[in-house]
């Protein structure tokens, strides 16, 4: 369905040529759930944007449904983009529009009849479990709820292709680094791993990071650091008493 053939994307910065994507080739078939993994600045988002031509390729070809899309313009490009749903990393919701209106805008632009728009939005909000937030503005939503609105909006026009950066790139490394640092300051590393890393660390990952709930993640990491400090102070106090007796 989507094929990349020797795709390269180059930018010119300060009289130098920067190669953001270098000779990439692979294929994504119908029904595939496909992940592109890499560090910050590796070119993941740049490569994804070539699918809907928000980013043009410097070399190679990108094909959708067997059709090369590199040079699409006008109505052909519009048709392509209407069949692609993009979930933005930072949500990109209109702040002055409600959840309902954010999704409605996509359907109006796509030319949906008025009598079908409400039905479709109701269906989408039920799907992402936000039926009670239809009249809520983005500023009143949590990060996870904003992400679900973005997903509903991307699916609104019955898109054939859905892609996006769902998770802020820095978040997993922040959790990992803070957890490792907190545990490493302990003399009782096994106990810290059992109490903190095994319990709160898992909670932070499963219910915070994976479900886009930043508040849960922050609280868990904070509690983990606090527990580590308490255990360390307790250990130090016991060690001092033990030294005094001997």
N, C-alpha and C positions, 0 to 999 in steps of 0.2 A: 504493500500500500504506500509506504514512504520509503524512498531509496536515496541514499547519499552515495555519490560516486566521485571519489577523489576530490572532495570538497575542501577548499582552503579559503580563509577569509583574512585579508591583510588590511592594516591601517597604516597611515603615514603620520608619525608623531616626531616633531622636532627634527625633521629631515631624515628620519630613520623609518624603515619599514618594520612594523610589528606584526608578526604572524599569530593571530588569535586562534585560528583553527588551521591545522596542518594536515592536508591530504587524508581526510577522513572518509571511510567507506563502510557502510553497513545498511541493513534493510530491516524495516519494522512491518510485520504483517498484520492483517486484520485481527482484532481481538487481543493483540499483544499488550502487556503492561511492561513498559521498557524504561529503565532508569539509566541516566547518564551521571556518572560519579566522578568527582575530581575536586581538587583544591580551589580556593578562591582565585579567580583570574585565569582558570584553566581553559576558558572558552565555552563552557557549557551553555550559558544563556545566549551567547552569540550564535552558536550552532542551532539552537532551538528557533531563534528568530528567523533563520533562513527558511523555515517551513512555511511561514506565512508572508515571507518576503519583507518583513520589517528590517531585515538585514540582507543585503545582496551578497552573493558569493563572488570571490575574486577569480577562483578557478574551480572547475568541476561542475557537476550537475546535481540538482535536487529534483526528484520526481515524486508526484503524488498521483496515485491511481494510474501509473504508467505514463503520466504526462509531465514533461519537463516544465518547471514553473519559473525558471530563472528570469525570463524576460516578459512575464505576464504584466499587462497594464489594463487600465480602464475597467470595464465591466467583467472581464475575465478574472482580474485580480480581486475584485469585489466578491465575486461568486466563490472563489477559493477561500477567502477570509471568513465568509459567512458559514463555511463548513468546518471551521477550526475554532475551538474554544481555548482561550488562553487564561490561565490563572496566574495573576501577577504576584510576585514575591511580597510586595507591600500592599496588596489588596486593591489599591487604586479605586476605591469606592467614592462616588460623588457625595461629599459631606453634607450638601444641602438637599439631598434626596433620601427618602426612607428606604428601607430594605426592599419594599415592594416596588418603589419607583426606580431603584437601581437596576432591578431585573427587567422591569417594564421598558426601560429605555432601549435595551438590546432588541426586544421584540418589535418595538415600533420602527426602529431603523431597518430591521429585516423585513418589514412590511406585513406583519401578522395582522389579521382582522381583529377589530376591537373585541368582538364576542368570544374570541379564542384566547386573548391575552390573559384575562383573569383566571381562566381555567388552568392555563399552563403555569402561571405563577403559583397558584395554590398547590398544584401538583409538585412543583419544585421545592417549595417551602416545607411541604410535608416530607419530602425525600431527605432534606438536610436537617430535619427536626427543628425548624425555626418558624412554625406556623404562628406562634404567639408573638413574633417579632416583626410582623409585616409593616407596622406603622412606626417602627423604631428607627432612629437615625444612627449612623455608624458610630458616632461619638459615645453612644450608650451601650455599645456592644463590646464583648471581650475579644481578644485576639482570635480565639478559636471560632467564635461566632462570625467575625468578619471574614475569616477564611472560608467558612461554609457558604456565606453569601456569594463570595467570589466563585465558588464551585457551581452554585446554582445559576449564576449569571453566565458562566462559561458553557453550561449545558442547555441553556434556555432555547437556543435555536436548533435543537436536535443535531448538534454538531457530530461530524464523523470522527474528528480528531480532537483530543483533549490533551493539552500539555501545559506545563508551567513549573515554576520553581516554588514548591509548596512550603519549604522549610528554610528559614534564614540560615545561610551557610555557616555563620559563626557559632550558632547555638550549640550544636553537638560538641564542638571542640571546647567551648566554654565550660559546659557541664563536665566533660571528661577532665579538663585541666584543673578545675576547682576541686573536684572529687579526689583526684590523685594527689593534689597538693595537700588537701586537708588530711587525708589518710597518712601521707608520708611524714607528717610532723609528729606522729604518734610513735611511742616506743612499743605500745601494744597493738601492732598492726593487724594481727589476726582478729582481735576484738573489734577494732575499728571497721574492718572489712565486714564482720558479721553484723554489727549493730548499724553501721552507717551505710557502707557501700551496698551490702546485701539487701537492706530494707529500704531506706530513704533514697538511695541511689537508683534502685529499681523503680521506685514510685515516681521519681523525677523523670526517668526515661519513659516509662510506659504511659503515665497519665499527664505528664507535662509536655515533654518533647514530642512524643508521637501524636498527641491530641491537640497540639498547638496551644496549650494552656500555660502561658508564661508565668502566671501568678503561682500555680502549683509548683512549677519548676524552681522558681526563686525561693519559695518557702522551704522546699525540701532541701535545697542546697544550703540555705541558711541554717536549718536545723542540723544538717549533717556536720557543718563546721562547728556549731555550738556543742554538739555531742562530743566531737573529737576534742574540743578544748576542755570540756568538763572531765572527760576520761584522762586527759593528759595532766590536768591540775590535780586530780585525785591520785593519780600515779605518783606525781611529784611529792605530794603531801605524805603518802605512805612511805615513799623512799626516805624522806627526811626523818620521819619517826623511827624507821627501821635503823637508820644510821646513828641516831641518838642513843638507841638501846644497845648498840654494839660499838 
